[in-house]
Amino acid sequence: MASLVYVHLGRSLPAHLADSIAQARAFNAEASIFLVAGKDALAARHAPRDFGVTTVPLEDLGVSDQWRQFNRTSRLDRRFREGFFTFTTERFFVLERVMRALDLRNVFHIENDVMIYFNIDEMAARFAALYPSIAATFDNDERCIPGLLYADGVDSLQPLLEHINAEVASPRFREINDMTLLGGYRQRRGSEFIGTLPIVPPDYAAPLRSSSGHVAKRAAEYSNNLEALRGLFDAAALGQYLGGIDPRNAPGVSTVGFINESCIFDPSLCRIAFERDAQGRRYPTLSAGGPSWPVYNLHVHSKDLAPFAS
């Protein structure tokens, strides 16, 4: 059985988390959904329990040696937005702990501003033959957008945690984050350690090149396993284009139609629509000129998730 795991580090749960969980339940009525957060954060809001979510207090997990090393040696920014750039990386150590504590396999980990449009058990069955370790969404060769990440088993996380600890403690440290850390992990260890999910169809007519100059060395990696998975995943580019970016990053300005300068394809050159499945549930689709493909998740960077509910 597959599981869906949210990890939240911080003093309070965001209000939009309830929309993400409700959406997950629309396609996964019986699935195991876990929310890991601090006891105070869990006590402050009761909404996640209304959706049959199993809450896991962070304090009950214990701290692994790797996690302790990260907290001791990491040079990641701990000041911006109350530790945001530390928390987004630290969550992988938490994910390892909860998978080990609860003996979880075939885990889909999503961020709290992500909407999913798939059944996790059905998707895990497809992933099993394709991704023996980790799979995630990359928007260029150097950057992973881990709004959605799949882990086959807890042991598949160990090399990643070792990589993170080596990088964040290195004397060569520069301003990095979870996205560049995972991008560097793929460049160093290869696709057998972290595979790419398809984000754009192969019939996309323009070159796979971002407006800031990122060029895909191997274009096929960005439509990797599209036929087998029967759909696409969003590395934040579609969610940003449809819903705009976090308003804290552009106060008072409408950013709907935003084109992420780092993504190797331009969503405005594609046709994006919403269709309904046999159960009447809305889901997004994308066509680059040829067939229309289901989009299995939207990373709604604006945090206004409700318009994208099924």
FENVEN-V317545 format. One record per residue. N is the residue number from 1. RES is the residue in three letters. PSI is psi in whole degrees, 0 to 359 (* if undefined). Layout:
# FENVEN-V317545
n:N res:RES psi:PSI
n:N res:RES psi:PSI
This chain:
# FENVEN-V317545
n:1 res:MET psi:139
n:2 res:ALA psi:163
n:3 res:SER psi:155
n:4 res:LEU psi:128
n:5 res:VAL psi:125
n:6 res:TYR psi:142
n:7 res:VAL psi:124
n:8 res:HIS psi:124
n:9 res:LEU psi:125
n:10 res:GLY psi:172
n:11 res:ARG psi:334
n:12 res:SER psi:147
n:13 res:LEU psi:137
n:14 res:PRO psi:148
n:15 res:ALA psi:326
n:16 res:HIS psi:350
n:17 res:LEU psi:323
n:18 res:ALA psi:323
n:19 res:ASP psi:320
n:20 res:SER psi:317
n:21 res:ILE psi:318
n:22 res:ALA psi:320
n:23 res:GLN psi:317
n:24 res:ALA psi:320
n:25 res:ARG psi:332
n:26 res:ALA psi:331
n:27 res:PHE psi:357
n:28 res:ASN psi:68
n:29 res:ALA psi:327
n:30 res:GLU psi:1
n:31 res:ALA psi:158
n:32 res:SER psi:119
n:33 res:ILE psi:128
n:34 res:PHE psi:140
n:35 res:LEU psi:115
n:36 res:VAL psi:125
n:37 res:ALA psi:168
n:38 res:GLY psi:154
n:39 res:LYS psi:319
n:40 res:ASP psi:319
n:41 res:ALA psi:319
n:42 res:LEU psi:323
n:43 res:ALA psi:333
n:44 res:ALA psi:336
n:45 res:ARG psi:135
n:46 res:HIS psi:350
n:47 res:ALA psi:316
n:48 res:PRO psi:328
n:49 res:ARG psi:335
n:50 res:ASP psi:342
n:51 res:PHE psi:19
n:52 res:GLY psi:32
n:53 res:VAL psi:139
n:54 res:THR psi:116
n:55 res:THR psi:139
n:56 res:VAL psi:107
n:57 res:PRO psi:131
n:58 res:LEU psi:322
n:59 res:GLU psi:341
n:60 res:ASP psi:353
n:61 res:LEU psi:335
n:62 res:GLY psi:161
n:63 res:VAL psi:123
n:64 res:SER psi:166
n:65 res:ASP psi:320
n:66 res:GLN psi:318
n:67 res:TRP psi:317
n:68 res:ARG psi:320
n:69 res:GLN psi:318
n:70 res:PHE psi:312
n:71 res:ASN psi:331
n:72 res:ARG psi:325
n:73 res:THR psi:348
n:74 res:SER psi:137
n:75 res:ARG psi:13
n:76 res:LEU psi:152
n:77 res:ASP psi:122
n:78 res:ARG psi:3
n:79 res:ARG psi:320
n:80 res:PHE psi:126
n:81 res:ARG psi:51
n:82 res:GLU psi:31
n:83 res:GLY psi:18
n:84 res:PHE psi:311
n:85 res:PHE psi:338
n:86 res:THR psi:315
n:87 res:PHE psi:321
n:88 res:THR psi:336
n:89 res:THR psi:320
n:90 res:GLU psi:333
n:91 res:ARG psi:332
n:92 res:PHE psi:330
n:93 res:PHE psi:324
n:94 res:VAL psi:317
n:95 res:LEU psi:318
n:96 res:GLU psi:318
n:97 res:ARG psi:316
n:98 res:VAL psi:324
n:99 res:MET psi:321
n:100 res:ARG psi:317
n:101 res:ALA psi:323
n:102 res:LEU psi:5
n:103 res:ASP psi:52
n:104 res:LEU psi:140
n:105 res:ARG psi:165
n:106 res:ASN psi:61
n:107 res:VAL psi:131
n:108 res:PHE psi:119
n:109 res:HIS psi:126
n:110 res:ILE psi:153
n:111 res:GLU psi:163
n:112 res:ASN psi:357
n:113 res:ASP psi:26
n:114 res:VAL psi:136
n:115 res:MET psi:132
n:116 res:ILE psi:152
n:117 res:TYR psi:47
n:118 res:PHE psi:159
n:119 res:ASN psi:124
n:120 res:ILE psi:328
n:121 res:ASP psi:317
n:122 res:GLU psi:319
n:123 res:MET psi:321
n:124 res:ALA psi:325
n:125 res:ALA psi:324
n:126 res:ARG psi:320
n:127 res:PHE psi:329
n:128 res:ALA psi:321
n:129 res:ALA psi:351
n:130 res:LEU psi:328
n:131 res:TYR psi:97
n:132 res:PRO psi:357
n:133 res:SER psi:265
n:134 res:ILE psi:149
n:135 res:ALA psi:145
n:136 res:ALA psi:174
n:137 res:THR psi:126
n:138 res:PHE psi:135
n:139 res:ASP psi:351
n:140 res:ASN psi:180
n:141 res:ASP psi:339
n:142 res:GLU psi:357
n:143 res:ARG psi:131
n:144 res:CYS psi:139
n:145 res:ILE psi:93
n:146 res:PRO psi:44
n:147 res:GLY psi:331
n:148 res:LEU psi:126
n:149 res:LEU psi:136
n:150 res:TYR psi:135
n:151 res:ALA psi:122
n:152 res:ASP psi:319
n:153 res:GLY psi:170
n:154 res:VAL psi:327
n:155 res:ASP psi:337
n:156 res:SER psi:343
n:157 res:LEU psi:341
n:158 res:GLN psi:311
n:159 res:PRO psi:327
n:160 res:LEU psi:315
n:161 res:LEU psi:323
n:162 res:GLU psi:317
n:163 res:HIS psi:314
n:164 res:ILE psi:312
n:165 res:ASN psi:322
n:166 res:ALA psi:321
n:167 res:GLU psi:314
n:168 res:VAL psi:345
n:169 res:ALA psi:357
n:170 res:SER psi:143
n:171 res:PRO psi:340
n:172 res:ARG psi:10
n:173 res:PHE psi:135
n:174 res:ARG psi:178
n:175 res:GLU psi:105
n:176 res:ILE psi:171
n:177 res:ASN psi:184
n:178 res:ASP psi:326
n:179 res:MET psi:314
n:180 res:THR psi:330
n:181 res:LEU psi:316
n:182 res:LEU psi:326
n:183 res:GLY psi:317
n:184 res:GLY psi:328
n:185 res:TYR psi:316
n:186 res:ARG psi:320
n:187 res:GLN psi:325
n:188 res:ARG psi:318
n:189 res:ARG psi:336
n:190 res:GLY psi:172
n:191 res:SER psi:343
n:192 res:GLU psi:341
n:193 res:PHE psi:326
n:194 res:ILE psi:110
n:195 res:GLY psi:160
n:196 res:THR psi:139
n:197 res:LEU psi:149
n:198 res:PRO psi:131
n:199 res:ILE psi:346
n:200 res:VAL psi:141
n:201 res:PRO psi:156
n:202 res:PRO psi:346
n:203 res:ASP psi:9
n:204 res:TYR psi:124
n:205 res:ALA psi:332
n:206 res:ALA psi:162
n:207 res:PRO psi:147
n:208 res:LEU psi:88
n:209 res:ARG psi:128
n:210 res:SER psi:163
n:211 res:SER psi:340
n:212 res:SER psi:7
n:213 res:GLY psi:5
n:214 res:HIS psi:130
n:215 res:VAL psi:132
n:216 res:ALA psi:120
n:217 res:LYS psi:324
n:218 res:ARG psi:95
n:219 res:ALA psi:326
n:220 res:ALA psi:336
n:221 res:GLU psi:339
n:222 res:TYR psi:355
n:223 res:SER psi:23
n:224 res:ASN psi:126
n:225 res:ASN psi:21
n:226 res:LEU psi:313
n:227 res:GLU psi:317
n:228 res:ALA psi:324
n:229 res:LEU psi:344
n:230 res:ARG psi:30
n:231 res:GLY psi:181
n:232 res:LEU psi:165
n:233 res:PHE psi:155
n:234 res:ASP psi:123
n:235 res:ALA psi:48
n:236 res:ALA psi:337
n:237 res:ALA psi:318
n:238 res:LEU psi:317
n:239 res:GLY psi:324
n:240 res:GLN psi:322
n:241 res:TYR psi:316
n:242 res:LEU psi:323
n:243 res:GLY psi:355
n:244 res:GLY psi:182
n:245 res:ILE psi:172
n:246 res:ASP psi:122
n:247 res:PRO psi:341
n:248 res:ARG psi:337
n:249 res:ASN psi:346
n:250 res:ALA psi:69
n:251 res:PRO psi:133
n:252 res:GLY psi:10
n:253 res:VAL psi:135
n:254 res:SER psi:126
n:255 res:THR psi:15
n:256 res:VAL psi:134
n:257 res:GLY psi:7
n:258 res:PHE psi:133
n:259 res:ILE psi:116
n:260 res:ASN psi:123
n:261 res:GLU psi:346
n:262 res:SER psi:349
n:263 res:CYS psi:140
n:264 res:ILE psi:0
n:265 res:PHE psi:160
n:266 res:ASP psi:110
n:267 res:PRO psi:335
n:268 res:SER psi:344
n:269 res:LEU psi:1
n:270 res:CYS psi:164
n:271 res:ARG psi:119
n:272 res:ILE psi:128
n:273 res:ALA psi:170
n:274 res:PHE psi:131
n:275 res:GLU psi:178
n:276 res:ARG psi:140
n:277 res:ASP psi:186
n:278 res:ALA psi:338
n:279 res:GLN psi:6
n:280 res:GLY psi:11
n:281 res:ARG psi:133
n:282 res:ARG psi:142
n:283 res:TYR psi:150
n:284 res:PRO psi:153
n:285 res:THR psi:158
n:286 res:LEU psi:137
n:287 res:SER psi:136
n:288 res:ALA psi:17
n:289 res:GLY psi:337
n:290 res:GLY psi:227
n:291 res:PRO psi:154
n:292 res:SER psi:127
n:293 res:TRP psi:140
n:294 res:PRO psi:145
n:295 res:VAL psi:120
n:296 res:TYR psi:347
n:297 res:ASN psi:155
n:298 res:LEU psi:128
n:299 res:HIS psi:99
n:300 res:VAL psi:87
n:301 res:HIS psi:333
n:302 res:SER psi:344
n:303 res:LYS psi:4
n:304 res:ASP psi:84
n:305 res:LEU psi:332
n:306 res:ALA psi:319
n:307 res:PRO psi:345
n:308 res:PHE psi:13
n:309 res:ALA psi:153
n:310 res:SER psi:*
